[in-house]
Amino acid sequence: MVCARAGLDPRGAELLRVTANAVFRLRAEPVVVRIAAPQSQLPRVCRMVRVARWLAEVDFPSVRLHGDLPQPVEFGEYLATFWTYLPQSGAPPLAESLAPPLRELHRLAPPFVLPRWDPIADARRFLAAANGLVEEDRAFLERWCDELAAELAAVTYDLPAGLIHGDAWPGNLLSSSGGVVLCDLDQVSTGPREWDLVPVIVNALRFGHSPAAARRFLERYGFDVTAWPGFPVLRRVRELTVLTGVVPVLSSSPSIAREFARRIDGLRRGREERWRPYR
């Protein structure tokens, strides 16, 4: 129904992933459909569309919206955006290939006001929309939000604040004919540049990604965030946001719910263990 409103054929659409959003690839046309819920995300999705259009205007290497249709498209309590599909083949982009577009992004200044980076508010927003979260886990995460909010308030940053991606890790890179491009623009905001360097390191610490690749990423960017005193705080904030980002879909995805439960049990018991990707 939403594709019909955009003049697109949904037959044979392939589900690529479901976490905070559902992402589909259309078979009939080179288009990706990203579906968000609920309607309370309308300001965030509209901002993402505005950012994507501006980045296209300045020829920044990022994913492009499909066509000229007004976006997002609303249907019921859901919001859909449509993007140009980029076929991916071969090995995924390396962590170090994230550094050049990130440096370029950090030099840009948008001609409109973006919200201030506030990962604790984002975590609390996801907790408020939780579906299937047991009360013990909710209480644990709410306490963690309170603790990290106090710790963040005391952090002093070395890099100047400015435009940030907000979720900068190699999984948000796509290959294109002209090189890599950044995708998933819904967390673009104004904040500390250090934040955009943290996810690659957390991936090495929590998901077993290559520490050497993470080191090359930092060297290519030109700042060692792990040697900065605020890194331990931002590492925990990243772990919090990775956890809370899926709480709205726990009841609808048993596999995500199982991994979420394992992660939060390890945190509660103080285990420093590997996390598995959500499936």
C-alpha positions as CSV (number, residue, x, y, z in Angstrom):
1,M,0.0,0.0,0.0
2,V,2.8,2.5,0.9
3,C,4.6,1.6,-2.3
4,A,1.5,2.2,-4.4
5,R,1.3,5.7,-2.9
6,A,4.8,6.3,-4.1
7,G,4.1,4.8,-7.5
8,L,6.3,1.7,-6.9
9,D,5.7,-2.0,-7.4
10,P,6.1,-3.9,-4.1
11,R,5.8,-7.4,-5.5
12,G,8.6,-9.7,-4.4
13,A,10.0,-7.2,-1.9
14,E,12.9,-8.7,0.1
15,L,13.2,-8.0,3.9
16,L,16.8,-7.0,4.5
17,R,16.8,-6.4,8.2
18,V,14.6,-5.5,11.2
19,T,15.9,-3.7,14.2
20,A,14.6,-0.2,15.1
21,N,13.4,0.0,11.4
22,A,12.3,-2.5,8.8
23,V,14.2,-2.3,5.6
24,F,13.0,-3.8,2.3
25,R,14.5,-4.0,-1.2
26,L,12.1,-3.9,-4.0
27,R,12.6,-6.4,-6.9
28,A,11.0,-4.4,-9.7
29,E,13.0,-1.3,-9.2
30,P,16.4,-0.4,-7.6
31,V,14.8,1.0,-4.5
32,V,15.1,0.4,-0.7
33,V,12.1,1.1,1.5
34,R,12.8,2.0,5.1
35,I,9.8,1.8,7.5
36,A,9.8,3.4,10.9
37,A,7.2,3.3,13.6
38,P,5.5,4.9,15.5
39,Q,4.3,8.3,14.3
40,S,6.2,9.9,17.2
41,Q,9.3,9.5,15.1
42,L,7.9,11.9,12.5
43,P,10.2,14.9,13.4
44,R,13.3,12.6,13.3
45,V,12.4,11.0,10.0
46,C,11.6,14.4,8.4
47,R,15.0,15.7,9.7
48,M,16.7,12.7,8.1
49,V,15.1,13.5,4.8
50,R,16.2,17.1,5.0
51,V,19.8,16.0,5.9
52,A,19.9,13.5,3.0
53,R,18.7,16.2,0.5
54,W,21.3,18.7,1.7
55,L,24.1,16.2,1.6
56,A,23.1,15.4,-2.0
57,E,23.2,19.1,-2.8
58,V,26.8,19.4,-1.5
59,D,27.8,16.2,-3.3
60,F,28.7,14.4,0.0
61,P,29.2,10.6,-0.4
62,S,25.9,9.4,1.2
63,V,22.9,7.4,0.2
64,R,20.4,9.2,-2.0
65,L,16.7,9.5,-1.7
66,H,14.7,7.9,-4.5
67,G,13.3,10.4,-7.0
68,D,11.6,13.6,-6.2
69,L,8.5,12.3,-4.3
70,P,7.6,14.0,-1.1
71,Q,9.0,12.1,1.9
72,P,8.3,10.6,4.3
73,V,5.2,8.8,3.2
74,E,2.8,8.2,6.1
75,F,0.5,5.2,6.3
76,G,-1.3,4.4,9.5
77,E,1.1,4.7,12.4
78,Y,4.1,4.0,10.1
79,L,6.5,6.3,8.1
80,A,8.3,5.2,5.0
81,T,11.3,6.6,3.2
82,F,12.5,5.5,-0.2
83,W,16.2,5.3,-1.2
84,T,18.3,4.4,-4.2
85,Y,19.5,0.8,-3.9
86,L,23.2,0.2,-4.2
87,P,24.1,-3.4,-5.1
88,Q,26.7,-4.8,-2.7
89,S,29.2,-7.5,-3.8
90,G,32.5,-8.8,-2.5
91,A,33.9,-8.0,0.9
92,P,32.1,-5.3,3.0
93,P,33.9,-2.0,3.4
94,L,36.8,-2.0,5.8
95,A,36.7,0.0,9.1
96,E,39.5,2.3,7.9
97,S,37.5,3.3,4.8
98,L,35.0,5.0,7.2
99,A,37.6,7.6,8.2
100,P,37.7,9.8,5.0
101,P,34.0,10.4,4.7
102,L,33.7,10.9,8.5
103,R,36.5,13.6,8.3
104,E,34.7,15.2,5.4
105,L,31.3,15.1,7.2
106,H,32.9,16.7,10.3
107,R,34.1,19.7,8.2
108,L,30.6,20.5,7.0
109,A,28.2,23.0,8.5
110,P,24.5,22.5,7.6
111,P,22.5,25.6,6.7
112,F,19.8,24.6,9.2
113,V,19.7,23.9,12.9
114,L,20.1,20.3,14.0
115,P,19.3,18.9,17.5
116,R,22.1,18.6,20.0
117,W,23.5,15.1,20.5
118,D,21.7,13.5,23.5
119,P,22.1,9.7,23.6
120,I,20.6,9.4,27.1
121,A,17.4,11.1,25.9
122,D,17.4,8.7,22.9
123,A,17.8,5.7,25.2
124,R,15.0,6.9,27.4
125,R,12.8,7.4,24.4
126,F,13.3,3.8,23.3
127,L,12.6,2.6,26.8
128,A,9.3,4.5,26.8
129,A,8.4,2.6,23.6
130,A,9.6,-0.8,24.9
131,N,7.6,-3.8,23.9
132,G,8.3,-7.0,25.7
133,L,10.9,-5.6,28.2
134,V,10.7,-7.2,31.6
135,E,10.5,-4.8,34.5
136,E,13.9,-6.0,36.0
137,D,15.7,-5.1,32.8
138,R,13.8,-1.8,32.5
139,A,14.8,-0.8,36.0
140,F,18.5,-1.8,35.3
141,L,18.6,0.3,32.1
142,E,16.9,3.3,33.7
143,R,19.5,3.3,36.5
144,W,22.2,3.0,33.9
145,C,20.7,6.0,32.0
146,D,20.8,8.1,35.3
147,E,24.4,7.1,36.0
148,L,25.7,7.8,32.5
149,A,23.9,11.1,32.3
150,A,25.8,12.3,35.4
151,E,29.1,10.9,34.0
152,L,28.5,12.5,30.6
153,A,27.9,15.9,32.2
154,A,31.5,15.8,33.6
155,V,33.3,14.9,30.4
156,T,35.6,17.4,28.8
157,Y,36.1,17.0,25.0
158,D,39.3,17.6,23.0
159,L,37.8,17.9,19.5
160,P,35.5,20.8,18.6
161,A,31.8,20.0,18.5
162,G,30.0,20.1,15.2
163,L,28.1,18.0,12.7
164,I,28.3,14.2,13.6
165,H,26.8,11.1,12.0
166,G,25.7,9.7,15.4
167,D,26.0,6.0,14.4
168,A,29.3,5.8,12.6
169,W,30.4,2.2,12.1
170,P,31.3,0.1,9.0
171,G,27.8,-1.4,8.9
172,N,26.6,2.0,7.9
173,L,28.9,2.1,4.9
174,L,27.9,1.0,1.4
175,S,30.1,0.4,-1.6
176,S,29.3,2.4,-4.8
177,S,30.9,2.9,-8.1
178,G,32.7,6.0,-6.8
179,G,33.8,4.6,-3.4
180,V,32.1,4.2,-0.1
181,V,29.0,6.1,1.0
182,L,27.5,6.7,4.4
183,C,23.9,5.5,5.1
184,D,21.5,5.5,8.1
185,L,21.3,9.3,8.6
186,D,18.6,9.4,11.2
187,Q,21.0,10.2,14.1
188,V,22.8,13.1,12.4
189,S,23.1,15.9,15.0
190,T,25.4,18.4,16.5
191,G,27.7,17.0,19.1
192,P,31.2,15.9,20.0
193,R,33.3,14.4,17.1
194,E,34.7,11.9,19.6
195,W,31.4,10.1,19.6
196,D,31.7,9.2,15.9
197,L,35.0,7.4,16.6
198,V,33.7,5.3,19.5
199,P,31.5,2.7,17.6
200,V,34.4,1.1,15.7
201,I,36.3,0.6,18.9
202,V,33.3,-0.8,20.7
203,N,32.9,-3.3,17.8
204,A,36.4,-4.5,18.4
205,L,35.9,-4.8,22.2
206,R,32.4,-6.3,22.1
207,F,31.9,-8.0,18.8
208,G,35.4,-9.3,18.1
209,H,36.1,-7.1,15.1
210,S,39.7,-6.7,14.2
211,P,41.6,-4.5,16.7
212,A,44.2,-3.8,14.0
213,A,41.5,-2.5,11.7
214,A,40.1,-0.3,14.4
215,R,43.6,1.1,15.0
216,R,44.1,1.8,11.3
217,F,40.7,3.7,11.4
218,L,41.9,5.9,14.2
219,E,45.2,6.5,12.5
220,R,43.6,7.5,9.3
221,Y,41.1,9.8,11.0
222,G,43.9,11.4,13.0
223,F,42.7,11.1,16.6
224,D,43.2,8.3,19.1
225,V,39.9,8.3,21.0
226,T,41.0,5.4,23.2
227,A,43.8,7.6,24.7
228,W,41.3,10.4,25.5
229,P,40.1,10.4,29.2
230,G,36.4,10.5,28.3
231,F,36.5,7.3,26.2
232,P,35.4,4.9,29.0
233,V,32.2,6.9,29.5
234,L,31.4,7.1,25.8
235,R,32.1,3.4,25.4
236,R,29.4,2.6,28.0
237,V,27.0,5.1,26.4
238,R,27.5,3.4,23.1
239,E,26.7,0.0,24.7
240,L,23.6,1.5,26.3
241,T,22.3,2.9,23.0
242,V,23.0,-0.5,21.2
243,L,20.9,-2.2,23.9
244,T,18.0,0.2,24.1
245,G,17.7,0.7,20.3
246,V,16.0,-2.7,20.0
247,V,13.7,-2.7,23.0
248,P,10.6,-1.6,21.0
249,V,10.9,-4.9,18.9
250,L,11.7,-7.4,21.6
251,S,8.2,-9.0,21.6
252,S,8.2,-9.3,17.8
253,S,11.7,-10.8,17.4
254,P,12.5,-13.9,19.5
255,S,16.1,-13.9,18.2
256,I,16.8,-10.3,19.1
257,A,15.1,-10.9,22.5
258,R,17.4,-13.8,23.3
259,E,20.6,-11.9,22.5
260,F,19.3,-8.9,24.3
261,A,18.7,-11.0,27.4
262,R,22.1,-12.5,27.2
263,R,23.8,-9.1,26.9
264,I,22.0,-7.5,29.8
265,D,22.5,-10.5,32.0
266,G,26.2,-10.2,31.4
267,L,26.2,-6.5,32.2
268,R,24.3,-7.0,35.4
269,R,26.7,-9.7,36.5
270,G,29.8,-7.8,35.4
271,R,30.9,-10.2,32.7
272,E,33.2,-8.7,30.0
273,E,32.0,-10.9,27.2
274,R,31.5,-10.9,23.4
275,W,28.2,-9.8,22.0
276,R,26.7,-11.5,19.0
277,P,25.0,-9.4,16.2
278,Y,21.3,-9.2,16.3
279,R,19.7,-11.5,13.7
